[in-house]
């Protein structure tokens, strides 16, 4: 009999904790970027990173960079605009959904440089809880990952040049 009451009390505590987390992290729509499957209205937070890369847009690839341990599905692949997006499939969207968008944009002032832009949008009740508990670490890890792409591209381009020369 007492175990049932303790269990119910535990559930009430968990629900209250979730409600406090959701209420303490209000969504500011100006901070949310839409993705192919997450509209601005449903998004809770977006982390954005942008880097200038010493390569033309045709040379840039994210293949072999930042392996993700999450189950994802491809939601957008536009080879003409050098843009792709992946959505996580581990949880239902109402609980915790996320989508990563990556694009490479040629810079108009210099044909040998391009800009790599990436953003990660979260949605669902769990997004507020995640951000209230580890938001700073989440944002820092995302920005650090994007910061490492230029050095990754320099290695890839150097390897391609060595393969062409036959070294």
C-alpha positions as a Markdown table, in Angstrom:
| # | Residue | x | y | z |
|---|---|---|---|---|
| 1 | Unk | 0.0 | 0.0 | 0.0 |
| 2 | Unk | 2.8 | 2.4 | 1.0 |
| 3 | Unk | 4.8 | 1.5 | -2.2 |
| 4 | Unk | 1.9 | 2.7 | -4.4 |
| 5 | Unk | 1.8 | 6.0 | -2.6 |
| 6 | Unk | 5.6 | 6.4 | -2.8 |
| 7 | Unk | 5.4 | 5.6 | -6.5 |
| 8 | Unk | 2.6 | 8.2 | -7.1 |
| 9 | Unk | 4.5 | 10.8 | -5.0 |
| 10 | Unk | 7.6 | 10.1 | -7.1 |
| 11 | Unk | 5.7 | 10.5 | -10.4 |
| 12 | Unk | 4.2 | 13.8 | -9.2 |
| 13 | Unk | 7.7 | 15.0 | -8.3 |
| 14 | Unk | 9.0 | 14.0 | -11.8 |
| 15 | Unk | 6.1 | 15.8 | -13.5 |
| 16 | Unk | 6.7 | 18.9 | -11.4 |
| 17 | Unk | 10.4 | 18.9 | -12.2 |
| 18 | Unk | 9.6 | 18.7 | -15.9 |
| 19 | Unk | 7.1 | 21.5 | -15.7 |
| 20 | Unk | 9.6 | 23.7 | -13.9 |
| 21 | Unk | 12.2 | 22.9 | -16.5 |
| 22 | Unk | 9.8 | 23.7 | -19.4 |
| 23 | Unk | 8.6 | 26.9 | -17.7 |
| 24 | Unk | 12.1 | 28.1 | -16.9 |
| 25 | Unk | 13.3 | 27.9 | -20.5 |
| 26 | Unk | 10.9 | 30.0 | -22.5 |
| 27 | Unk | 11.1 | 29.8 | -26.3 |
| 28 | Unk | 12.1 | 33.0 | -28.0 |
| 29 | Unk | 11.2 | 32.5 | -31.7 |
| 30 | Unk | 13.9 | 34.9 | -32.9 |
| 31 | Unk | 16.4 | 32.3 | -31.6 |
| 32 | Unk | 14.9 | 29.4 | -33.5 |
| 33 | Unk | 15.7 | 28.6 | -37.2 |
| 34 | Unk | 13.4 | 26.4 | -39.1 |
| 35 | Unk | 14.6 | 23.1 | -40.6 |
| 36 | Unk | 13.0 | 20.9 | -43.3 |
| 37 | Unk | 10.8 | 19.2 | -40.6 |
| 38 | Unk | 10.8 | 21.5 | -37.6 |
| 39 | Unk | 8.9 | 24.8 | -38.2 |
| 40 | Unk | 9.8 | 27.9 | -36.1 |
| 41 | Unk | 6.6 | 27.5 | -34.1 |
| 42 | Unk | 7.6 | 24.0 | -32.8 |
| 43 | Unk | 11.3 | 24.7 | -32.3 |
| 44 | Unk | 12.6 | 25.4 | -28.7 |
| 45 | Unk | 16.2 | 26.3 | -29.5 |
| 46 | Unk | 18.7 | 26.6 | -32.3 |
| 47 | Unk | 22.5 | 26.5 | -32.0 |
| 48 | Unk | 24.1 | 28.1 | -35.1 |
| 49 | Unk | 27.7 | 28.0 | -36.2 |
| 50 | Unk | 29.4 | 29.5 | -39.3 |
| 51 | Unk | 33.0 | 29.2 | -40.5 |
| 52 | Unk | 34.9 | 30.5 | -43.5 |
| 53 | Unk | 36.9 | 27.8 | -45.3 |
| 54 | Unk | 39.8 | 28.2 | -47.6 |
| 55 | Unk | 38.4 | 26.0 | -50.4 |
| 56 | Unk | 35.8 | 26.5 | -53.1 |
| 57 | Unk | 32.3 | 25.1 | -52.4 |
| 58 | Unk | 32.8 | 22.2 | -54.8 |
| 59 | Unk | 35.7 | 20.9 | -52.7 |
| 60 | Unk | 34.0 | 21.0 | -49.3 |
| 61 | Unk | 32.7 | 17.7 | -47.9 |
| 62 | Unk | 31.7 | 16.7 | -44.4 |
| 63 | Unk | 32.3 | 13.0 | -45.2 |
| 64 | Unk | 34.5 | 11.5 | -42.4 |
| 65 | Unk | 33.9 | 14.5 | -40.1 |
| 66 | Unk | 32.2 | 14.3 | -36.7 |
| 67 | Unk | 30.7 | 10.9 | -36.7 |
| 68 | Unk | 27.3 | 11.0 | -34.9 |
| 69 | Unk | 26.3 | 8.3 | -32.6 |
| 70 | Unk | 22.6 | 9.0 | -33.0 |
| 71 | Unk | 20.1 | 7.3 | -35.2 |
| 72 | Unk | 19.1 | 9.7 | -38.0 |
| 73 | Unk | 17.4 | 9.9 | -41.3 |
| 74 | Unk | 18.2 | 12.1 | -44.2 |
| 75 | Unk | 15.5 | 14.8 | -44.6 |
| 76 | Unk | 17.1 | 17.0 | -47.2 |
| 77 | Unk | 19.8 | 16.5 | -49.8 |
| 78 | Unk | 20.2 | 19.4 | -52.3 |
| 79 | Unk | 23.4 | 18.9 | -54.3 |
| 80 | Unk | 22.9 | 22.1 | -56.3 |
| 81 | Unk | 22.7 | 24.3 | -53.2 |
| 82 | Unk | 25.2 | 22.2 | -51.2 |
| 83 | Unk | 22.7 | 21.7 | -48.4 |
| 84 | Unk | 21.7 | 18.6 | -46.4 |
| 85 | Unk | 19.7 | 17.9 | -43.2 |
| 86 | Unk | 19.4 | 14.9 | -40.8 |
| 87 | Unk | 16.7 | 14.3 | -38.2 |
| 88 | Unk | 17.1 | 12.2 | -35.1 |
| 89 | Unk | 14.8 | 9.2 | -34.8 |
| 90 | Unk | 15.4 | 8.0 | -31.3 |
| 91 | Unk | 12.5 | 9.7 | -29.6 |
| 92 | Unk | 9.0 | 10.9 | -30.7 |
| 93 | Unk | 9.1 | 14.6 | -31.8 |
| 94 | Unk | 6.8 | 15.7 | -29.0 |
| 95 | Unk | 9.3 | 14.4 | -26.5 |
| 96 | Unk | 12.6 | 15.3 | -28.0 |
| 97 | Unk | 13.3 | 15.9 | -31.6 |
| 98 | Unk | 16.3 | 17.5 | -33.3 |
| 99 | Unk | 17.5 | 18.2 | -36.8 |
| 100 | Unk | 20.9 | 19.2 | -38.1 |
| 101 | Unk | 21.2 | 21.3 | -41.2 |
| 102 | Unk | 24.5 | 21.9 | -43.0 |
| 103 | Unk | 25.2 | 24.1 | -46.1 |
| 104 | Unk | 28.1 | 25.4 | -48.0 |
| 105 | Unk | 27.8 | 28.8 | -49.6 |
| 106 | Unk | 30.4 | 30.2 | -52.1 |
| 107 | Unk | 31.5 | 33.7 | -51.1 |
| 108 | Unk | 30.9 | 36.2 | -53.9 |
| 109 | Unk | 34.0 | 38.3 | -53.2 |
| 110 | Unk | 36.4 | 35.4 | -53.5 |
| 111 | Unk | 35.8 | 32.2 | -55.5 |
| 112 | Unk | 38.4 | 30.2 | -53.5 |
| 113 | Unk | 36.7 | 30.7 | -50.1 |
| 114 | Unk | 33.3 | 29.5 | -49.0 |
| 115 | Unk | 31.2 | 29.6 | -45.8 |
| 116 | Unk | 30.1 | 26.5 | -44.0 |
| 117 | Unk | 26.9 | 27.1 | -42.0 |
| 118 | Unk | 25.3 | 24.6 | -39.7 |
| 119 | Unk | 22.5 | 24.8 | -37.3 |
| 120 | Unk | 20.9 | 22.3 | -34.9 |
| 121 | Unk | 17.2 | 22.9 | -33.9 |
| 122 | Unk | 15.6 | 21.2 | -30.9 |
| 123 | Unk | 11.9 | 20.6 | -30.3 |
| 124 | Unk | 9.7 | 18.9 | -27.8 |
| 125 | Unk | 9.2 | 18.9 | -24.0 |
| 126 | Unk | 12.5 | 17.2 | -23.4 |
| 127 | Unk | 14.4 | 20.0 | -25.3 |
| 128 | Unk | 13.6 | 22.5 | -22.5 |
| 129 | Unk | 14.7 | 20.0 | -19.9 |
| 130 | Unk | 17.9 | 19.2 | -21.7 |
| 131 | Unk | 18.8 | 22.9 | -22.2 |
| 132 | Unk | 18.0 | 23.8 | -18.6 |
| 133 | Unk | 20.3 | 21.0 | -17.3 |
| 134 | Unk | 23.2 | 21.1 | -19.9 |
| 135 | Unk | 22.5 | 24.0 | -22.2 |
| 136 | Unk | 25.9 | 25.6 | -22.0 |
| 137 | Unk | 27.7 | 22.4 | -22.6 |
| 138 | Unk | 25.5 | 21.5 | -25.5 |
| 139 | Unk | 26.1 | 24.9 | -27.2 |
| 140 | Unk | 29.8 | 24.8 | -26.6 |
| 141 | Unk | 30.2 | 21.3 | -28.0 |
| 142 | Unk | 28.3 | 22.2 | -31.2 |
| 143 | Unk | 30.3 | 25.4 | -31.8 |
| 144 | Unk | 33.6 | 23.5 | -31.2 |
| 145 | Unk | 32.6 | 20.8 | -33.7 |
| 146 | Unk | 32.0 | 23.5 | -36.4 |
| 147 | Unk | 35.3 | 25.2 | -35.5 |
| 148 | Unk | 37.1 | 22.0 | -36.3 |
| 149 | Unk | 35.8 | 21.8 | -39.9 |
| 150 | Unk | 38.3 | 24.2 | -41.6 |
| 151 | Unk | 41.3 | 22.1 | -40.3 |
| 152 | Unk | 39.5 | 18.9 | -41.4 |
| 153 | Unk | 39.0 | 20.4 | -44.9 |
| 154 | Unk | 42.6 | 21.4 | -45.1 |
| 155 | Unk | 43.7 | 17.8 | -44.5 |
| 156 | Unk | 41.2 | 16.4 | -47.0 |
| 157 | Unk | 42.3 | 18.8 | -49.7 |
| 158 | Unk | 46.0 | 18.1 | -49.0 |
| 159 | Unk | 45.3 | 14.3 | -49.2 |
| 160 | Unk | 43.4 | 14.8 | -52.6 |
| 161 | Unk | 46.4 | 16.8 | -54.0 |
| 162 | Unk | 48.8 | 14.1 | -52.9 |
| 163 | Unk | 46.7 | 11.4 | -54.6 |
| 164 | Unk | 46.6 | 13.4 | -57.8 |
| 165 | Unk | 50.4 | 13.9 | -57.8 |
| 166 | Unk | 50.8 | 10.2 | -56.9 |
| 167 | Unk | 52.9 | 10.8 | -53.8 |
